[in-house]
Amino acid sequence: MKTRILRSMLAPAAMLSVAACAELDVTNTNNPDITRALASPSDVAKIAKSSVNSWYLASTYYEPYMMLQITADAATGNFGNFGMRFNNLEPRIAYNNNSAGSDAQVTVRPWDDNYSALGAANDALKALAGGVVIPGANGNDQAKSAAMFAQAAALSNLALIFDKAFVVTEGTDLSKAPELLPYTQVRDSSLKVWDALITLTNGKTWSWDADVFPITAAQTAANINRIANTMAARTLMLSARTGAENTATNWQRVLAYADKGITGNGLTSFDVSTVSDGGNLWYDYIKLYGNYDSWTRVDQRVINRMAPNVPAKYAGTPIAPQPQDNRLGVANLPCAANPTTCLAGVTKDYVYLGTVLGDPARGIFMQSPYYHARYRDVSFAFNTSTHTGKPQVYILAAENDLMIAEALARTGGDLNRAASLVNKTRVTRGGLAPVAANAAAILEAINYERDIELLNTNGLSLFDRRRLEGLQAGTARQLPIPAKELETLRLPIYTFGG
């Protein structure tokens, strides 16, 4: 796997150290190169494009998402990597926010990588605002929209993951120390950019170049507009940290966004799926590890929902399922160390392998004989060169449908429509009885479908579970600013959980 993140050479995350050393008069020896790059239309266009790739890689990296899926009891594993071991302990312990700690990258990677994407986007937007003209009839709109997409999406990530963050845009005066803002204000800043991008792309007929965001759907302005609406709806909905905040969410606004998203009334639905290039620039670590049978398994809490005969927690004895949901099945047992043979002909999303992995001394409850096989073809179960050309789902159409349905149920909207949206996957893929047009039943069915249908698409399980009060006691509902940043900023080190 090549080192891939196309970081901005102009404004990396290190700009945030301004908050600690704004009083220093330091000459930037790279400034002439920065000035030249920002004056070059071709360089500015490349920076705008690269910011989207940097955001995508930050959004599908194993840190923090593998840990967050495990602490949400969606996935399970006890290897010492990616924060999977100590943050999977029961009872839960606090996240070790230590710059020298083994789990430091759980916070460092999403912090640094999202600010890297943000820095590149800001550089491009600043250059465009300063008068750089990109060749082509719509060159500036294309470059501006790509940079705005990365800017909004990076701010969304920061708002969902951390309790607070810096909001740094092309208009930020970097000669002054930026202010740390609570996640609600970071969220609102991201929504402001999403709204601006939606306005910019509304009614336009141009398209992004093929390499900006290589997805299976066309990169037309109309589709970018729809993806932005879905991303805004998701940001607003998933930012809630508690049940009370979830109730207080502006669900009418969620509905307004989602109904203009990648699904919606009268619209042709599509998934947001990048096309793998075999591990070069476009790949997804959530699937590479989340669907790799010898690394990560499915927490039995999830399996218990589909097969109540299976205990919600593994206790040391593999128990074959009696599925009530068609998405769960059994491999051709027994399985060898590599289950490729025993999975031959098995087309289920969730598969019982009959064996567990990991050290039982670290906690039997961390083990599971159940495996998520839905995206196995783009996991490390196969050489990455074989992934080329295959879709890697980041947002399923079903995710947007479920947001519409939940917003309808929570605002007294059309419950028949809400039920029909839930039943798209519940009945067609799960083989379950249709949910009735009843608000309480619809909300419970949505809870179930989001748990089962969306696993390993984008690693957002914890954000769902916290707003619905589904987390174990002591589970961190958000991450702190990385210790290394707090040390640079000369602020007290703090954490969550335990």
Salt bridges, closest charged atoms under 4 A:
ASP33 OD1 - ARG36 NH2 2.23
ASP73 OD1 - ARG92 NH2 3.10
GLU90 OE1 - LYS313 NZ 2.93
ASP112 OD1 - LYS484 NZ 3.37
ASP113 OD1 - ARG7 NH2 3.30
ASP113 OD2 - ARG109 NE 3.18
ASP141 OD2 - LYS204 NZ 3.70
ASP163 OD2 - LYS164 NZ 3.91
ASP188 OD1 - ARG187 NE 3.03
ASP195 OD2 - ARG253 NH2 3.31
ASP209 OD2 - LYS49 NZ 2.96
ASP211 OD1 - LYS49 NZ 3.26
ASP259 OD1 - ARG417 NH2 2.67
ASP284 OD2 - LYS287 NZ 2.56
ASP293 OD1 - ARG376 NH1 2.80
ASP325 OD2 - ARG327 NH2 2.90
ASP349 OD2 - ARG374 NE 3.96
ASP349 OD2 - ARG429 NH2 3.03
GLU399 OE2 - ARG234 NE 3.03
ASP401 OD2 - LYS424 NZ 3.14
GLU406 OE2 - ARG410 NE 2.90
GLU406 OE2 - ARG467 NH1 2.81
GLU444 OE2 - ARG305 NH2 3.06
GLU449 OE2 - ARG327 NH2 2.86
ASP451 OD2 - ARG301 NH1 2.74
ASP451 OD2 - ARG305 NH1 2.95
GLU453 OE1 - ARG327 NH1 2.68
GLU453 OE2 - ARG374 NH2 3.18
GLU453 OE1 - ARG429 NH1 2.70
ASP464 OD2 - ARG450 NE 2.51
ASP464 OD1 - ARG467 NE 2.90
GLU469 OE1 - ARG477 NH2 2.65
GLU485 OE2 - LYS484 NZ 3.23
